[in-house]
Amino acid sequence: MQRRSSFALLGCFLACGVASAIATPSIAAQPRPTVVYSVPAGYRGAGALGVNFFNAILPSGRVVSPLGQSVLVGMNALGTAVTENGKYAIVTCDDERQSQVRSLTNPAIVGGFSLSVVETATMRVVDQVVGDGFFQGVVAVPDPLDAARTLVFASGGPTNVVNVYDLDPASGKLTPDKERTVISMPGPIDPAFGDEGHAFPSTLLASADRKTVYAVNELAGSISAIDVATRTLLAGTQRVGFFPLGATIAGSQAIVANEGLMRYAQLEQPTNAPPFRTVDPDLEHASSLSFVPLGADGRFATAAVAPSSALLPHALALDPTPDGVRAIGGAHPNALVATPDGAYAYVALANVDRVATIALAGTPHAVGGTELRLFDKGPYGTQPTALALSHDGTRLYVALAGLNAVAVVDAKDPIHLHRLGLIPTGWYPTALTLAENDRTLYITNTKGFGHEPGFTGDPATDADANAVWSTLQRVDLTHVDLARATRTALANTRVASPAKTNAIVPQSLALGASKKIKHVVFVLQENKTYDSMLGDLTDSSGAPYGPGDPRFTMFGASVTPNLHALARTYALAGNIFADAEESDAGHQFAAGGIATAYTERTLFVKSGRRPLVNKNEDPEDYPRAGYIFDALARHGSTYRDYGDFVRVSGYDEGQNPDPKADDPNFAGIDDTSAPTTNLGGLYSENVPAPSALANHVDLAYPGWNLRIRDERRAREFIRDYGALARANAIPTYTYIWLPADHGGAGRNIPPIAEEVADGDRALGTIVQYLTHLPSYASTAIVIMPDDAQSTRDHVDEYRTYAIVVSPFAKRGYIGKRHLSTTSVLKTTEELLGLPPLSLGDLLATDMSDFFTPNARVEPYTALDVPTQTASREGARIAALLEGTDQSAPDTDASRGGWLVELSRMADLTAERRARYGARAYAERQGALWDAAVRAARAR
């Protein structure tokens, strides 16, 4: 049966009861398509489409062409408020990394934490206020003490405060409120939990009389009330559930959506590995709604309780506890809106593509709603993240972050919602605001259009792949041709063509698994662009080979000879882009085809969350259908993981002052042969790793720990995999993470170029080993980085590389179709006969053109990699890395990444010293040092 492609055809309506608010993946019931989907980009790369850079091809290969008018506002925008007179929109931009970066198209706009004020009539930014931290919540209310004044309250997120500003009605300028500029939010005080001292205010909402502002404290699991007149916290804070986010007021109660699944407890003693299990059941706190009674004065009607109290208001469970088999991630209720009469509330369930209707009379219960999946019974991925309801309650607007669209829903009958169509938006819409007259819809697009035209990275300002600009979009609803808009939104998303019968890469589940390739080995390297690694690639005769630019090459053939040899010998992707702008989401896309809305929202606001968020590999980050390991488990296939998806919160990142605490056999910075014995670090919190990985992880293969050489990881892989091979138990799927080439600095960590060289030696060793096994005759090895940040590229900062090594891989082939991270996952699923995990892998273009039926079973012989030493100037710059936050791979990605590049540029300059005179050499090195000092001082 062919999947229906029209949005208007979607949908089963919800029945009554708790089950009506949830969904489990229809794994067995998924249709077997006779079509294969690919991306609209075709053979084009990522970037702007023409002079209107708001229209763009995304790294995924999808297209954005936002309806109406858009304006660039900052980075990582997550929330918007419109003043009561509709004159201004205030957008909160929540980016902790790119504070030194200015827009190329509007230099007045900077990255980092900020509030941007947009004049709605002209759609231009009239003010931007930079702060120490913001997160999603923003409201604009009249000052009760002076009706002519407008107050803006903005969540401080990592600063644990709510900020207060005055908005000038004539100019739109924001200034700190003269009465009080910050209001501290109370956090939990129990040291037994990782949330101790964390409030992390997020969503803000105002009472109907605008005299009280309520702050949802995401990490504290609480809601607080602020008196607008005095700008002070009202007595008491009400506990709700885990990781609350969305909230609304219905009559005399506040309703809060609890997105999380668990509270992170501290362990009495650190352990060498996390537990591999599902979360414990807790239906009141997890994936639920909390109902908080309010008094006439805005205070909590029930006895307010201390943040550490276990007492909760009434709660409604929206989802059973994930079973770890069919439901891996939670439902993620994350946005709420109440009907004007207070009879119903709508809740968006981001992880299951659904809006549920909750009847509020009597005991609240689920009574209806609608699904918002792109295909009937298809995989999840439209990700509803925000709601707006017309003032008469007849139209519901739903931001579909995963579809780059807003769904328009007929809500005349709240129980039986009816989808009407789609409005095209920018990239990743996460907030909606409807003007008072219901004619104008404001859409906050977190990723906007990606990178600006001509952007190749800039070491002087630490700008790299993270420099993604958000937009505010204004749509006049009275002029929307919804049928045409729906067709555009769908055309921007996918292209369907008949599935091909291919003995190597079957493109339909009906055809089963590949008849030739029985094993897939995925090798994940760390963040690099195509040019930074392969820009200098040549063929066997020394002529340039592939779409590279050597001007941007940092780790060329002298540092990575094995990568270069594999790229020129086998099938190379020359037009592939990272789906994510940074590593944490990159790992999610690589294994799950999608990053959850929770993951995307926390990527760039982590500094104030620790120890609660580490690598975004916690239970709240799991997609509903899970990862490829879960798909293989459901399919009854074998699999093995080496090093990844074990970096849950509480992991020490291999940074114990005593190297032997994390790595008992540690023997010094130059050791490449000591056996590894554990995962490379200690765990201090009781946070589970995916249950599907139980007994499928090599517990002696280290994950992230830069003091451990990749060569040692390669030795451990060969030991463990060799035992499986001798037992005739080679896994169907193998996942290998080689993290050392990420680069870092510190005691017992090699020079940067040597870290990358170490990764190349490990890569060569692993490929040589695998290609000499008898099983190689039916194996495909795919090599790619998780993302492209911290390095530069002449095509686009998202561009990276992928290499397919197999007897069935085309030799000397350069793929030119637009691919992305999820293309590798999709191809793996096609090879192994697995259904798609999400919309990301379903709609990606596959790599079927990389394969040929004419097999050449020839083993690869690893090349020697010279030991790399840093120049004096390069080592001096690299030493500045020790002043950055090295607690995780990409915690201080902007500064750290560019210090790595500047150090490498100093090394390359030193290698070419003979080309310069003494004065020119000194000037070049001096300029690099000055740039490095500026980067190190940037915050």
Disulfide bonds with the S-S distance in Angstrom:
none
